[in-house]
Amino acid sequence: MIYGDRVRLRHMEKDDLPSFVEWLNDPEVVRGLSLYTPISMVEEQEWFETMLKRPIEERPLCIDVQKGDEWELLGNCGFFGIDWRNRSAELGIFIGDKSYWDQGYGSEVMKMLLQHGFSTLNLHRIYLRVFEDNPRAIRAYEKSGFVHEGSQRQAEFHDGRFHDVLFMSVLRPEWVE
Ligand SMILES: CC(C)(COP(=O)(O)OP(=O)(O)OC[C@H]1O[C@@H](n2cnc3c(N)ncnc32)[C@H](O)[C@@H]1OP(=O)(O)O)[C@@H](O)C(=O)NCCC(=O)NCCS
């Protein structure tokens, strides 16, 4: 378990899957993700079984928020594509429960993942990709210390047109705890 001020990150259980299926069928949530078709419970269960075969550092972590004595699931996040020789990894996050957007949870989780990536996994470079028309995510990443690196021009098609995909990163020497 990784604890922050208001949230904790933990491994995913089968019981979490129905919430993910609900959120991943919400057009507002998936707009910023690479998903572009509806998703079923059966597909999510298959994804879960495959996910368990990934290296442990690359398995997504559930984001729980503390509500009194209880913990409530908000979404998930995690590293993938870890390149151990170059000590570089990509990050992803989604908060499925929209009532929690714009309250600093996304940036809190990103800071926890930077801490985990640099202090525990011994990474040197942590990067992410974000669509240019996702200002909420871009702002959350900027607040967490990510800097703009460049973009892939018109690399993503949605809402009837092409969008640039922005790259953002944090290097270990510039990371501020
Ligand atoms: C992206 C996401 C993780 C951000 O989490 P969050 O908890 O909402 O983010 P935060 O509250 O930490 O920060 C959001 C910031 O964006 C700002 N913001 C919101 N809408 C904005 C807009 N249209 N234009 C500019 N800034 C905006 C907020 O005001 C806030 O900044 P502030 O704290 O300076 O006021 C979350 O919204 C999410 O999961 N969205 C759906 C999936 C997704 O897009 N994932 C990212 C894929 S790259």
The ligand as a Gaussian input file, in Angstrom:
#p B3LYP/6-31G(d) Opt

LIG

0 1
 C       -6.882000      14.110000     -15.684000
 C       -7.229000      13.823000     -14.240000
 C       -6.392000      12.627000     -13.758000
 C       -6.897000      15.043000     -13.376000
 O       -7.255000      14.792000     -12.056000
 P       -7.945000      15.947000     -11.180000
 O       -8.040000      15.434000      -9.804000
 O       -9.199000      16.367000     -11.845000
 O       -6.824000      17.087000     -11.301000
 P       -6.440000      18.230000     -10.268000
 O       -7.630000      18.658000      -9.472000
 O       -5.221000      17.816000      -9.516000
 O       -5.995000      19.385000     -11.270000
 C       -6.854000      19.823000     -12.293000
 C       -6.522000      21.257000     -12.636000
 O       -7.050000      21.553000     -13.930000
 C       -7.835000      22.723000     -13.849000
 N       -8.816000      22.680000     -14.916000
 C       -9.977000      21.994000     -14.969000
 N      -10.589000      22.207000     -16.140000
 C       -9.773000      23.044000     -16.850000
 C       -9.866000      23.636000     -18.128000
 N      -10.910000      23.402000     -18.939000
 N       -8.857000      24.449000     -18.532000
 C       -7.791000      24.679000     -17.728000
 N       -7.653000      24.148000     -16.486000
 C       -8.646000      23.326000     -16.065000
 C       -8.380000      22.692000     -12.443000
 O       -8.875000      23.965000     -12.050000
 C       -7.140000      22.260000     -11.683000
 O       -6.187000      23.303000     -11.563000
 P       -6.046000      24.221000     -10.238000
 O       -5.827000      23.293000      -9.092000
 O       -4.869000      25.080000     -10.544000
 O       -7.333000      24.987000     -10.117000
 C       -8.742000      13.460000     -14.068000
 O       -9.504000      14.613000     -14.311000
 C       -9.170000      12.323000     -14.970000
 O       -8.911000      11.190000     -14.653000
 N       -9.833000      12.632000     -16.116000
 C      -10.368000      11.588000     -17.020000
 C       -9.315000      10.666000     -17.622000
 C       -8.134000      11.409000     -18.210000
 O       -8.279000      12.342000     -18.989000
 N       -6.931000      10.949000     -17.824000
 C       -5.682000      11.552000     -18.268000
 C       -5.183000      10.915000     -19.485000
 S       -3.645000      11.637000     -20.060000

